[in-house]
Amino acid sequence: MNLHEYQAKQLLSKSGAPVPEGDIAQSAETARQVAESLFSSGQRQVVVKSQIHAGGRGKGTFKDGFKGGVKLCRSVEEAEQAARAMLGNVLVTRQTGPEGRKVDTVLVAGAETIKKEYYVAVLLDRSVSKPVIMVSTEGGVEIEEVAANTPEKIVKEWIDPAIGMKPFQARKLAAALGMRGDLMKQAPKLFLSLYETWRNSDASLVEINPLCLVERPDGKEALAVVDAKISIDDNALSRHPEIQEMRDLAEEAPLEIEAGKHGLNYIKLDGNIACLVNGAGLAMATMDIIKHYGGNPANFLDVGGGANKEQVAAAFRIILNDPNVKAILVNIFGGIMQCDVIASGIVAAVKETQLNLPLVVRLEGNNVQLGKQILQESELAITSGETMADGAEKVVQAAG
């Protein structure tokens, strides 16, 4: 689950990270009030930032032609005008695709003078099963670009999860960024707070890009979390009801939301051959073999090892809500799930949805003969795939 920037900053602030003062607004009038409060507190400028689950907001363009989802403003009037232009408008960035995302909320925050930008992130290194903190002097740039062009500018520190992050590791990272003087006190404290946020919220990613060296109104230098991204492990949400309340369903794909209601794992893709499979590994293999035979999968859909008839029917309804689907491949290995149960679910789903698309079914495992018998006796237009390769080849042909 992804958080909005302002939500990520709320979590970071609780851990003591230096987050710029500000508040959200869902109307231009509220944005004006927040800006007035910030200017009266001594801020010389504020920033108005569109809140959507996508990067590249500053370089984005709204559907009505207004450019930039992030605006620096030197007056209350400018902040109000920027918020009015953004709210209710659709912002298109390189991450949203051409359809863009509607902006319902903006963050209005203090914008101190930036002198230097850094990159910091905490995530899980699955190759060693340890959290890792990455820092770079190349803030404000996509980390993938830095890794490709100047990998030596990325410094990593692995954390032992049994004992957590130690102060000496935080100081090591600060030194790698060239911190000196008072910053050498601020930076380690910040890194420790980022790790605590990552651990306490069961996050898969905490990313600060950029972490900025700023000049405050009083002339002093300080570090500030100017932008923040946090992704939470979905499997841990039951332990964090307060974070689960932050979920913005408007930012998620409707079909994925519907699948979640039925306990199904669904991700929409760009192809035209729908896949209904039990088990993530088998689902990946199914998509690979469809590509091998020249087709393009329309989705990743894992019904799990213990799906029932109702879940199978729900899976078919979700598949049929994708207008790009031209054919369906069901690939089931009966282990915990019996092939006859899945076959009964397929027959019921086809009748319920009045399916008129080509359907190829490959069954293997427990009660496979009974399952095939149920499909044959249904007298429905279902093509049998004897193997994965056979099923994939037939469904690719059926999809044209």
C-alpha positions in Angstrom: 0.0 0.0 0.0 1.4 3.4 -1.0 1.0 6.5 1.0 0.6 10.0 -0.1 3.5 12.4 0.5 1.7 14.2 3.4 0.8 10.8 5.0 4.4 9.6 4.7 5.6 12.9 6.4 3.1 12.4 9.2 4.7 9.0 10.0 8.2 10.4 9.7 7.4 13.3 11.9 6.3 10.9 14.7 9.8 9.4 14.6 11.5 12.8 14.9 12.4 13.4 11.3 12.7 17.1 10.3 9.6 17.6 8.2 8.7 21.2 6.9 5.8 22.8 8.6 2.6 22.6 6.5 -0.9 21.1 6.1 -3.2 19.7 3.5 -6.0 21.4 1.7 -8.9 20.2 -0.4 -10.1 23.6 -1.5 -8.4 26.8 -2.6 -9.8 28.7 0.4 -8.2 26.2 2.8 -4.9 26.4 0.9 -5.0 30.2 1.4 -5.5 29.8 5.1 -2.6 27.4 5.4 -0.4 29.7 3.4 -1.4 32.7 5.6 -0.4 30.8 8.7 3.0 29.8 7.2 3.9 33.3 6.0 2.9 34.8 9.4 5.3 32.3 11.1 8.2 33.7 9.1 8.3 31.7 5.9 9.5 33.6 2.9 7.9 31.2 0.4 5.6 28.2 0.4 5.2 25.2 -1.9 1.9 23.8 -3.2 2.2 20.1 -4.1 -0.4 17.9 -5.8 -1.0 14.7 -3.8 -1.2 11.7 -6.1 0.5 8.3 -6.1 3.0 9.1 -8.8 6.4 10.7 -9.3 7.4 13.5 -11.6 4.6 15.7 -10.4 6.7 18.9 -10.8 7.3 18.2 -14.5 3.7 17.0 -15.1 1.0 18.8 -17.0 -2.7 19.0 -16.2 -5.3 18.1 -18.8 -6.4 21.7 -19.1 -2.8 22.7 -20.0 -1.7 24.1 -16.6 1.9 23.0 -16.1 3.5 21.7 -12.9 1.9 19.8 -10.0 4.4 21.4 -7.7 4.6 25.2 -7.4 6.7 27.6 -5.4 4.7 30.6 -4.2 5.9 33.9 -2.7 2.6 35.1 -1.6 -0.7 34.0 -0.2 -2.4 34.9 -3.5 0.0 32.7 -5.5 -0.6 29.8 -3.2 -4.4 30.1 -3.6 -4.2 30.4 -7.4 -1.9 27.3 -7.6 -4.3 25.2 -5.4 -7.3 26.4 -7.4 -5.6 25.3 -10.7 -4.6 21.9 -9.3 -7.6 20.8 -7.3 -10.2 18.8 -9.3 -7.9 18.8 -12.3 -6.2 15.7 -13.8 -2.4 15.6 -13.6 -0.5 13.6 -16.2 3.1 12.6 -15.4 5.5 10.0 -16.9 4.3 7.6 -14.1 0.6 8.1 -14.4 0.3 7.3 -18.1 -1.8 9.4 -20.5 -5.0 8.9 -18.4 -3.4 10.9 -15.5 -4.7 11.1 -11.9 -7.2 13.5 -10.5 -5.9 15.8 -7.7 -8.3 16.0 -4.7 -5.7 17.2 -2.2 -2.7 19.5 -2.1 0.0 19.9 0.5 0.9 23.5 1.4 4.2 23.6 3.2 7.1 25.9 4.0 9.8 26.1 1.4 13.1 27.2 2.7 16.1 28.0 0.5 17.6 24.7 -0.7 21.4 24.6 -0.8 22.1 20.9 -1.5 20.0 17.8 -2.3 20.7 14.2 -1.1 19.0 10.8 -1.5 18.2 8.5 1.4 16.2 5.2 1.4 15.5 2.3 3.7 14.4 -1.0 2.1 14.8 -4.8 2.3 17.7 -6.3 0.5 16.1 -9.7 -0.3 19.5 -11.1 -1.5 20.8 -11.1 2.1 17.5 -10.9 4.0 18.5 -7.7 5.7 17.3 -4.1 5.6 19.7 -1.7 3.9 20.0 2.0 4.0 21.2 3.7 0.8 22.4 7.3 0.6 23.7 9.4 -2.3 24.9 12.9 -2.9 22.8 12.9 -6.0 19.4 13.9 -4.6 16.5 15.0 -6.7 17.5 12.4 -9.4 15.9 9.0 -10.0 18.0 6.4 -8.1 17.9 4.0 -11.0 19.6 6.7 -13.1 22.3 7.2 -10.5 22.8 3.5 -10.3 23.2 3.2 -14.1 25.5 6.2 -14.6 27.4 6.8 -11.4 27.0 3.7 -9.1 30.0 4.8 -7.0 27.9 7.7 -5.7 25.5 5.2 -3.9 26.7 4.2 -0.4 24.9 1.3 1.3 24.8 0.1 4.9 23.2 -3.2 5.9 21.4 -3.5 9.2 21.3 -6.6 11.4 17.5 -6.9 12.0 18.1 -8.6 15.4 19.9 -5.6 16.9 18.7 -2.7 14.7 20.6 0.3 13.4 23.5 1.5 15.5 24.6 5.1 15.9 28.0 4.3 14.4 26.3 3.2 11.2 24.3 6.4 11.0 27.5 8.5 11.5 29.2 6.4 8.8 26.4 7.3 6.3 26.6 11.0 7.3 30.3 11.1 6.7 29.7 9.5 3.3 27.5 12.4 2.4 30.2 14.9 3.5 28.3 16.1 6.6 30.4 18.4 8.9 29.9 20.4 12.1 26.3 20.6 13.3 25.1 18.6 10.3 27.1 15.6 11.6 24.8 15.7 14.6 21.5 16.2 12.7 22.1 13.6 9.9 22.7 10.5 12.1 19.6 11.3 14.2 17.6 11.6 11.0 18.9 8.2 9.6 18.0 6.5 12.8 14.5 8.0 12.7 14.0 6.8 9.1 15.0 3.3 10.1 12.6 3.3 13.0 9.8 4.5 10.7 10.6 1.7 8.3 10.6 -1.0 11.1 7.7 0.3 13.2 5.3 0.6 10.2 6.3 -2.6 8.5 7.3 -0.6 5.4 8.7 -2.2 2.3 10.2 1.2 1.3 11.0 4.6 3.0 12.5 7.0 0.4 13.5 10.6 0.9 14.2 12.2 -2.4 15.3 14.8 -1.9 16.6 15.2 1.6 17.7 18.8 1.5 20.3 21.0 3.2 18.2 24.2 3.6 18.8 27.7 4.9 16.2 28.7 7.5 14.7 32.2 7.8 17.2 32.8 10.7 20.1 32.0 8.4 21.0 28.7 10.0 21.6 25.5 7.9 19.5 22.4 8.6 18.3 19.2 7.0 14.7 18.9 5.9 12.6 16.0 4.4 11.4 17.9 1.3 9.8 14.9 -0.4 8.9 11.4 1.0 7.6 8.1 -0.3 6.5 5.2 1.9 5.2 1.9 0.8 3.7 -0.5 3.4 3.8 -4.3 3.2 0.1 -5.3 2.5 0.6 -8.4 4.6 1.3 -6.4 7.7 -1.7 -4.0 7.4 -3.7 -6.0 10.0 -1.2 -4.9 12.6 -1.5 -1.2 11.7 -5.2 -0.1 11.6 -4.1 3.5 11.8 -2.1 3.2 8.6 -4.8 1.1 6.9 -7.1 4.1 7.4 -4.7 6.1 5.2 -5.5 3.9 2.2 -6.8 6.0 -0.8 -8.9 3.7 -2.9 -9.3 6.4 -5.5 -5.6 5.9 -6.3 -5.8 2.2 -6.8 -7.1 0.2 -9.8 -10.8 -0.7 -9.4 -10.4 -4.3 -10.5 -7.6 -4.8 -8.0 -9.7 -3.4 -5.2 -12.6 -5.8 -6.2 -10.2 -8.7 -6.3 -9.0 -7.9 -2.8 -12.5 -8.1 -1.5 -12.7 -11.8 -2.6 -9.2 -12.7 -1.4 -7.8 -12.8 -4.9 -4.4 -11.5 -6.0 -4.9 -9.5 -9.2 -2.7 -7.2 -11.2 -3.9 -5.8 -14.6 -1.4 -5.9 -17.5 -1.5 -4.7 -21.1 -2.1 -7.9 -23.0 -5.3 -9.6 -24.2 -5.0 -13.2 -22.8 -6.4 -13.4 -19.2 -4.8 -15.9 -16.8 -6.6 -17.6 -13.9 -4.0 -19.7 -11.9 -3.5 -21.0 -8.4 -0.2 -20.1 -6.9 2.1 -17.1 -7.6 4.9 -19.2 -9.1 2.6 -21.1 -11.5 1.1 -17.7 -12.4 4.5 -16.3 -13.4 5.3 -19.4 -15.3 1.9 -19.2 -17.1 2.6 -15.7 -18.2 6.0 -16.6 -19.4 4.8 -19.5 -21.5 2.1 -17.3 -23.1 4.8 -14.9 -24.1 6.9 -17.8 -25.4 4.1 -18.7 -27.8 3.6 -15.1 -29.0 0.8 -13.9 -26.8 0.5 -11.2 -24.2 -1.0 -11.8 -20.7 -3.8 -9.4 -19.7 -3.3 -10.0 -16.0 -1.7 -11.7 -13.1 -4.5 -13.5 -11.2 -3.7 -15.9 -8.4 -6.8 -17.5 -6.8 -4.7 -19.1 -4.1 -4.5 -22.7 -3.0 -7.9 -23.0 -1.3 -10.3 -21.1 -3.6 -14.0 -22.0 -3.7 -16.7 -21.8 -6.3 -17.6 -18.2 -5.3 -14.0 -17.0 -5.6 -13.7 -18.6 -9.1 -16.9 -16.9 -10.2 -15.6 -13.6 -8.8 -12.3 -14.1 -10.7 -14.2 -14.6 -14.0 -16.3 -11.5 -13.4 -13.1 -9.4 -12.8 -11.5 -10.8 -15.9 -14.6 -10.0 -18.0 -14.5 -6.4 -16.8 -11.3 -5.9 -18.7 -12.3 -4.9 -22.3 -8.9 -5.9 -23.7 -9.4 -9.6 -22.9 -9.9 -11.8 -26.0 -9.3 -15.2 -24.5 -8.9 -16.9 -21.1 -6.5 -19.5 -19.9 -7.2 -21.4 -16.7 -4.1 -23.2 -15.5 -4.7 -25.2 -12.2 -2.5 -27.6 -10.4 -4.6 -29.5 -7.9 -2.7 -29.8 -4.6 -4.6 -28.4 -1.7 -7.3 -27.4 -4.2 -9.1 -30.3 -5.8 -9.4 -30.3 -9.6 -13.1 -31.2 -9.4 -13.8 -28.2 -7.2 -12.2 -25.8 -9.6 -13.9 -27.5 -12.5 -17.3 -27.0 -10.8 -16.4 -23.4 -10.2 -15.5 -22.9 -13.8 -18.7 -24.3 -15.1 -20.8 -22.2 -12.6 -18.8 -19.1 -13.5 -19.2 -19.6 -17.3 -22.9 -20.0 -16.9 -23.3 -17.1 -14.5 -21.3 -14.7 -16.7 -22.6 -16.1 -20.0 -19.0 -16.2 -21.2 -18.6 -15.9 -25.0 -14.8 -15.6 -25.1 -12.5 -18.6 -26.0 -11.7 -20.5 -22.8 -8.8 -22.9 -22.5 -8.5 -25.0 -19.3 -5.5 -27.1 -18.2 -6.0 -29.2 -15.1 -3.5 -31.4 -13.4 -3.2 -32.9 -9.9 -5.7 -34.2 -7.4 -9.0 -35.5 -8.8 -7.9 -34.4 -12.3 -10.0 -37.0 -14.1 -13.1 -36.1 -12.2 -12.5 -32.5 -13.0 -12.1 -33.1 -16.7 -15.3 -35.2 -16.6 -17.2 -32.3 -15.1 -16.0 -29.9 -17.8 -16.9 -32.4 -20.6 -20.4 -33.1 -19.2 -21.1 -29.4 -18.9 -21.4 -29.3 -22.7 -19.9 -25.8 -22.6 -17.5 -24.5 -25.2 -14.3 -25.2 -23.2 -11.1 -26.2 -24.9 -8.9 -28.6 -22.9 -5.1 -28.1 -22.6 -3.3 -31.3 -21.9 -0.1 -29.6 -20.8 0.9 -26.0 -20.0 2.5 -25.7 -23.4 -0.6 -27.1 -25.1 -2.9 -24.8 -23.2 -0.7 -21.7 -23.9 -0.5 -22.5 -27.6 -4.2 -23.0 -28.0 -5.2 -19.8 -26.1 -2.7 -17.7 -28.1 -4.3 -19.1 -31.3 -7.8 -18.4 -30.0 -6.9 -14.8 -29.1 -5.7 -14.3 -32.7 
